[in-house]
């Protein structure tokens, strides 16, 4: 599925894609300014750095498998695969995954890599297409399953949360947003705005995109108190001493 990312970037340049990208940047604007640290990584070049503009972290990296990706100058571009991220253990503070898991062959392995490189109490932010939405319905009914974004595997929120729990992440925030119809027509813009208002008020779990914010938990070890058998050597010493004194 890796070849689809260039097509996905081109899709985000369409009128509907640009509108969705803007909504995703607004959603991240409510989260990223509150996540602190020294190093932030976005896996995939979607938005070419636009999604990270609200972050206060100075050093921001974008990982891409394509050498032709255009990345804004303030960011560092790293060429690598999403399931073999070339960073040391516990070296990054925040990782953002925008539409990576649904277009990669081994999404669980990518999450394992993210867990490896995040510092304890570091944060992971995931953006994904919601299968429980009108967009998910079009995904299943679409006759164009070979085109983006409909060719991706729209992973359910519950599955992502199960994977995160196995990797010792705690979900701190989740939401869905973007209630526009899954196609673009100039004549439907007013109807789309109406759907957005209805969706925000009545169907806030059925947005086209979900955002998860998870925190890497720290495993604390509880000291084990010495058992009684650990005191046995003292009794043996006492017995030997008494035996020597008697002889």
LINTA-V268333 format. One record per pair of residues at least 24 apart in sequence whose ideal C-beta (glycine too) atoms are under 10 Angstrom apart, sorted by the first residue. I is the first residue (numbers start at 0). GAP is how many residues later the second one is. Records with the same first field share a line. If there is no record, write none. Layout:
I->GAP ; GAP
This chain:
0->101 ; 102 ; 103 ; 104 ; 147 ; 150 ; 151 ; 152
1->63 ; 64 ; 79 ; 80 ; 101 ; 102 ; 103
2->62 ; 63 ; 100
3->98 ; 99 ; 100 ; 142 ; 143 ; 144 ; 145 ; 147 ; 148
4->39 ; 40 ; 41 ; 59 ; 60 ; 61 ; 64 ; 77 ; 94 ; 95 ; 98 ; 99 ; 143
5->39 ; 58 ; 59 ; 60 ; 62 ; 63 ; 142
6->96 ; 139 ; 140 ; 141 ; 142 ; 144
7->36 ; 37 ; 38 ; 90 ; 91 ; 94 ; 95 ; 140 ; 141 ; 143 ; 144
8->35 ; 36 ; 37 ; 38 ; 39 ; 55 ; 57 ; 60 ; 61 ; 139
9->138
10->35 ; 136 ; 137 ; 138 ; 139
11->34 ; 35 ; 36 ; 38 ; 86 ; 87 ; 136 ; 137
13->170
14->169 ; 170 ; 171 ; 174
15->133 ; 164 ; 165 ; 166 ; 167 ; 168 ; 169 ; 176
16->29 ; 131 ; 132 ; 167
17->166
18->159 ; 161 ; 165 ; 170 ; 173
19->79 ; 107 ; 109 ; 115 ; 129 ; 157 ; 158 ; 160 ; 188 ; 189
20->25 ; 26 ; 27 ; 29 ; 30 ; 77
21->25 ; 28 ; 156
22->154 ; 155 ; 156 ; 157 ; 173 ; 184 ; 185 ; 186
23->26 ; 27 ; 74 ; 75 ; 103 ; 153 ; 154 ; 185 ; 187
24->25 ; 26 ; 27 ; 28 ; 29
25->28 ; 151 ; 152
26->24 ; 27 ; 98 ; 100 ; 148 ; 149 ; 150 ; 151 ; 180 ; 182 ; 183 ; 184
27->24 ; 25 ; 26 ; 27 ; 68 ; 70 ; 97 ; 99 ; 183 ; 185
28->24 ; 25 ; 26
29->24 ; 143 ; 145 ; 181 ; 183
30->24 ; 63 ; 65 ; 92 ; 94 ; 141 ; 142 ; 144 ; 180 ; 182
31->24 ; 25 ; 28 ; 62 ; 64 ; 91 ; 93 ; 181
32->24
33->89 ; 139 ; 179
34->58 ; 59 ; 61 ; 87 ; 88 ; 89 ; 90 ; 178 ; 180
35->57 ; 58 ; 87
36->55 ; 56 ; 57 ; 81 ; 82 ; 84 ; 85 ; 86
37->53 ; 54 ; 55 ; 56 ; 81
38->37 ; 48 ; 52 ; 53 ; 54 ; 55 ; 56 ; 78 ; 80 ; 83
39->35 ; 52 ; 53 ; 54 ; 55 ; 56 ; 83 ; 85
40->35 ; 37 ; 44 ; 46 ; 50 ; 51 ; 52 ; 53 ; 54 ; 55 ; 56 ; 73 ; 76 ; 77
41->29 ; 33 ; 36 ; 52 ; 53 ; 54 ; 55 ; 56 ; 58 ; 83
42->35 ; 37 ; 38 ; 39 ; 40 ; 42 ; 52 ; 53 ; 54 ; 55 ; 56 ; 57 ; 58 ; 61 ; 67 ; 70 ; 71
43->25 ; 38 ; 52 ; 53 ; 54 ; 55 ; 56 ; 59 ; 60 ; 83
44->24 ; 25 ; 26 ; 30 ; 32 ; 53
45->50 ; 51 ; 52 ; 53 ; 54 ; 81
46->24 ; 25 ; 49 ; 51
47->24 ; 27 ; 29
48->24 ; 25 ; 26 ; 28
50->45 ; 47 ; 74 ; 76
51->42 ; 44 ; 46
54->39 ; 41
56->35 ; 36 ; 37
58->33 ; 34
59->34 ; 36
60->24 ; 26 ; 31 ; 34
61->34
62->24 ; 32 ; 37
80->25 ; 29 ; 32
81->24 ; 25 ; 27 ; 28 ; 31 ; 32
82->24 ; 25 ; 26 ; 27 ; 28 ; 29 ; 30 ; 31
83->25 ; 26 ; 29
84->25 ; 28 ; 29 ; 31 ; 32
85->27 ; 31
86->26 ; 29 ; 30 ; 31
87->28 ; 29
88->26 ; 27 ; 28 ; 29 ; 30
89->25 ; 26 ; 27 ; 28 ; 29 ; 30 ; 32 ; 126
90->25 ; 26 ; 27 ; 28 ; 31
91->24 ; 25 ; 26 ; 27 ; 30 ; 31 ; 32
92->25 ; 26 ; 28 ; 29 ; 30
93->24 ; 25 ; 28 ; 29 ; 30 ; 31 ; 119
94->27 ; 28 ; 29 ; 30 ; 31 ; 119 ; 121
95->27 ; 28 ; 29 ; 30 ; 31
96->27 ; 28 ; 29 ; 30 ; 31 ; 63 ; 115
97->27 ; 28 ; 29 ; 30 ; 111 ; 113
98->27 ; 28 ; 29 ; 30 ; 49 ; 50 ; 53 ; 110
99->26 ; 27 ; 28 ; 52
100->25 ; 26 ; 27 ; 28 ; 51 ; 52 ; 54 ; 58 ; 59 ; 62
101->25 ; 26 ; 27 ; 29 ; 37 ; 47 ; 49 ; 50 ; 51 ; 52 ; 53 ; 58
102->25 ; 26 ; 45 ; 46 ; 48 ; 49 ; 50
103->48 ; 49
104->48
106->46 ; 48 ; 52 ; 53 ; 56
107->51 ; 52 ; 54 ; 55 ; 58 ; 59
109->53
110->49 ; 52 ; 53 ; 55 ; 56 ; 58 ; 103
111->51 ; 54 ; 55
113->50 ; 53 ; 55 ; 100 ; 102
114->49 ; 51 ; 52 ; 53 ; 54 ; 99 ; 101
115->51
117->49 ; 51 ; 96 ; 97 ; 98
118->97 ; 99
119->48 ; 95 ; 96 ; 97 ; 98 ; 99
120->49 ; 94 ; 95 ; 96 ; 97
121->47 ; 92 ; 93 ; 94
122->46 ; 49 ; 50 ; 90 ; 91 ; 92 ; 93
123->40 ; 43 ; 45 ; 47 ; 48 ; 88 ; 89 ; 90 ; 91 ; 92
124->48 ; 86 ; 87 ; 88 ; 89
125->29 ; 31 ; 34 ; 35 ; 38 ; 45 ; 48 ; 84 ; 85 ; 86 ; 87 ; 88
126->50 ; 82 ; 83 ; 84 ; 85
127->24 ; 25 ; 26 ; 27 ; 28 ; 29 ; 32 ; 48 ; 81 ; 82 ; 83 ; 84
128->24 ; 25 ; 26 ; 49 ; 53 ; 78 ; 79 ; 80 ; 81
129->24 ; 25 ; 26 ; 27 ; 46 ; 47 ; 48 ; 75 ; 76 ; 77 ; 78 ; 79 ; 80 ; 81
130->24 ; 25 ; 26 ; 28 ; 79
131->24 ; 25 ; 26 ; 44 ; 71 ; 73 ; 74 ; 75 ; 78
132->43 ; 45 ; 46 ; 49 ; 66 ; 70 ; 72 ; 73 ; 74 ; 75 ; 76 ; 77
133->45 ; 46 ; 47 ; 48 ; 49 ; 61 ; 65 ; 69 ; 72 ; 73 ; 74
134->43 ; 44 ; 45 ; 46 ; 47 ; 48 ; 71 ; 72 ; 73 ; 74
135->46 ; 70 ; 72
136->45
137->43 ; 44 ; 45 ; 70
138->43
141->40
148->33 ; 59
149->32
153->54 ; 56
154->55
155->54
156->48 ; 53 ; 55
159->50 ; 52 ; 54
160->51 ; 53
163->48 ; 50 ; 51 ; 52
164->49 ; 52
166->47 ; 49 ; 50
167->46 ; 47 ; 48 ; 49 ; 50 ; 51
168->43 ; 44 ; 45 ; 46 ; 47 ; 48
169->43 ; 44 ; 45 ; 46 ; 47
170->41 ; 42 ; 43 ; 44
171->40 ; 41 ; 42 ; 43
172->38 ; 39 ; 40 ; 41 ; 42
173->31 ; 36 ; 37 ; 38 ; 39 ; 40
174->29 ; 30 ; 32 ; 34 ; 35 ; 36 ; 37 ; 38
175->27 ; 28 ; 29 ; 30 ; 31 ; 32 ; 33 ; 34 ; 35
176->27 ; 30 ; 31 ; 32 ; 33 ; 34
177->29 ; 30 ; 31 ; 32
178->24 ; 25 ; 27 ; 28 ; 29 ; 30
179->27 ; 28
180->27
181->26
